[in-house]
Amino acid sequence: MHAVQQLYLYRKSIANREFKGRGWKLVRCPECRVCIHSCICDLVQQSDSDAAFLLLMYDNEVLKPSNTGWLIADVVKDTHAYLWHRTEVHPGLEALLKSDKYQPFLVFPKAYAADGQAVYEQKPDMGDPISKKKPLFVLIDSTWRQAKKILRKSPYLMDLPMLSIPSSMMVKREFSDVDRVNENAETHPNQTSTSLTNNNFDSKYQVRKADKEGEFATAEVAAKVLALFEHKRAAEHLDLWFEVFAYRYQEGVKQRNKGNPRAVSQYLSFLERK
């Protein structure tokens, strides 16, 4: 059981009432959150990436079956997850950020960097002391509106070097009826995410409605960050796994499936190319 699953169970245990978001009546697999008839549990496989992720999750985000931070933990073994609290910092979170094992990077647009905060738009070169430790990518897993609030009220995040995905990596292209960008993308503050498989930097998540155009799913951003740090196979792995989830998730809901119908076959083909 990975960190996000554990956090999900903890959050459920302290809830005063059942979470009833959109589609709550659907019978879902308790492990992958997809409709039981479209379960993807037998397809889960971890990558061999030596990067790490820390998901700082808004209170009810971990309860949403459409959350994609879960997918990061499916693929990257060294993934940690904590609920965000306005008035306190979880001791485990604090210890992780101060660990000698990791070099944390806050993944966020550089426009929000504090005065004097170090900002990176690429992997640090080997001469940079910051490159000596295992990278720990800190992602705020929430809507964009919530993410700005979390950043504003969490001064300890502003003490971290910031990793901002460069605008030069934004790619626009025409979309087919299957994979076009649409109004139902999951929200995330980073505006340069990608579907690596198709060389596309526009969100392909069709399950949740974004606050505004140009926002991306947490798993999409994580895949891009891995690619930026030259963890190319792990990046592709996560990107393809994200597409499998998006397609199978939509199979079980009463809406037109706008996901990639070849997602599973492409993912399996990738796993065979070891």
N, C-alpha and C positions, 0 to 999 in steps of 0.2 A: 504494500500500500504506500503510494507516494505522498509527498508533503501536502499537496492540494486536496487529495482525498481525505487525509487526516484532518485538515483544517475544516473541510466540509462537514465531517462527522461532529467535530467539536462545535461548530456554529449551529448545527441542528440541535445539539444537546442543550444549548442554552437559549434556544428560541422559545418565545412565549406562545407562538402560534405557528401553524404550518405555513410555509412559504407557498404562495399561490400566484406565481407569475403567469405570463402568457403560456398556454399549453399545459397547465398543471394537471389536467385530467388525463393526459396521455400516459399510458403505461410504459415507463422507461426502464432501461437496464440500469441498475443501481451503480454499476461500475463505470460505464462510458456515457450515461445520460441520454443516449439515443433511444428511440422507440425500440422496444424489445425485439421487434421483427427485423430491425435493421442494425442490430448490435454489431459493434466493431471490435469487441474485446479480443477476439481471436486474431486480430491483425496487429495488435500492439507489439512494438519492438523498440528497444532503446538503441540510441546511437552510441558511438564510442567517443563522443566529444569530451574533452577535458575542461570545458568551460563550465561555469556555474550560473544559476539564476536565483534571484531573490524577488519574489512577488509580494508586493505590499498591496493588500486587497481591501477595497472599500467594504463596509460591513456586510451588505447582502450580495456582493458580487459572487462570492464563492458558492452561494446557493442557486445561482442561475444556471440551468442546464445548458444554456448557450455560451457560457463562459469558455474562452479558449486558453486561458492561462493553464488550465488543466492539461491541455495538449502538450505544453512545454514540459511539464513534469512527466508525461508519458514517454517523451523522447530523451530528455536530458536528465540523467540519473541524479546529478548534483543540483537539485532544485529545492528551494526553501520557500515557505509561504507563511505569511503572518497577516492578521487583521490589523488595519490601521486604527489607532486611537488618537484622538486629538490631544488629550491631556497626559498621556504617558507613552513610553516606548517599551515594548516587550523586551525583557532581559535577553531572550534568545536572539532577537533582532539586533539589539545593541552589540552583543558579543560577536555576532557574525560580521557586522560592519567594522569591528575593531580587530578581527582575527588576523594574525600574522600570515595565515595561509592564503588569504584572498586580497585582491585589489578591487574594491568596489567601484563601479561606474554607474552613475544615475543616468538612465536613458530618457532624454527629454529634449525638446527643441531648444537650441541655443539662445533663442530670443528671450528665454526665461532665466538665463544664467544670472547669478548675483554678481555684483562688482567683485572682481578679483578671483572668481571661481574659474578653475581650469576647465577648458572646453576642448574636446577632441572630436574630430570628424573622420578619423581613421584610426587604425591600430597604431599604438605608440611604437616608435622604432626601438630596436634593441638597445640603443644607447640611453633611452629614457628609463630612469630608475623605476618608474611606474609599471614597466613591462615585465618585471622580474617575478611577479606573483601570478597566481591563477586568477583570471578575470571573473568577477562576480557582477553580473549585469542586473541592476536594480530596476525593476519595472513597476510602475504604479498601475495596478489592474483595476480599472474603473472607467466610467465615462469621462470624457474630456473635461466637463464642468467639475466633476468630483476630483479629477487629477490636479487641476489648478488649485483647488481648495486644499488638498493634501499637501502639495508643495508649499503653499503659502503658510500653512500652519505646522510645518515640520522643519524647523531650522537645521536639524541634523542632516537632512538630505542636501542642503545647500553647502555643506562642508565637503561633500564628495565631488570628485572630478566628474564632469558631465560628458556624456557621449551623445552627440547629436548627429543623426543620420543626415548626410549632406544633401542639399537641395539639388546638386548636380546629378544625383541618382534618380531623380524623378523622371519617369518615362511615360509618355502618353501614346496610346495607340488605339485603333478601332477595335471594338469588342464584338464578338459573335453573340448570337442570341443565348448561347450557353454560358459564356464567361464574362459578359459585359459588367461593368460597374453599375450598380443600381442603388436605389434609395434605402436598402435594408442592410447596410454594412454595420458590423459591430463597432462601437466607438473606442478610440484610443488616441491619446494626445499626439503621438508621433505621426507626422504627415508624409513620411517617405518610405512606407513599407512596400513589400513586393511579393508577388508570386514568382519565385525564382525559376520555376519550371518553364514559365512562359515569358520570362523577361519583361514582366509587367509590374509596375510599381503603384498601381491603383488597387484598392481593396477589392477582393473577390468574395467577401463574406456577405451572405444574403439573408442572414437569420434575424439580425437586430438592426433597428433604425438608428443611424448616426445623428448626433446633434447638428452636425453640419457636414457639408461635402469635404472630402479629403481626410477623413479619419479612418483609422485602421484597427483591425483586430490585434489583440495582444500577441497572439502566436505569429502573426505576420511580421510584426515588429521584431520579435525574438529571432525569427529566421534571418531577417536582414542584418541584425546585429552579429549573428554567427558568421554570416558571409563577410561582413566588414572586418572581422578578426580572423579571416581565412580558415574558418572551420566549415569548409565548403560542403563536405558530405553531410555533416550534421544539419547545416542550413537547408539543404535540399530535402533531407529526410523529414525535418519538421514541416517544411512547406507542403510536401506531398501528404503528410499525415493530416495537416490542416484541411486540405481539399477533401480527403476521405471523410473526415468528420462533417464538413459542411454539406457534402452531398448526401450522406446517409442520414444526417439530422433532418434534412428537408424531406426525405422519403416518408417520414412518419408524421408529418404535419399536413394540415389541409391548406396547402398553398402550392403554387407551381414551383417545381424544383428548378432552380436557376444555377445549381452547382455543376461541377464537371462530371459527366456520366462515365468518363474514363478514369476517374480518380483512383479507384481501387486497383485496376489493372496497371496503371502507371506506378502506383506505390509498390505493388508486388514486383514489377519489373525492376524497379530501383533496388529493392532488397536483394534480388538475385545477382545484382552487379557488385559483388563484394571483391 
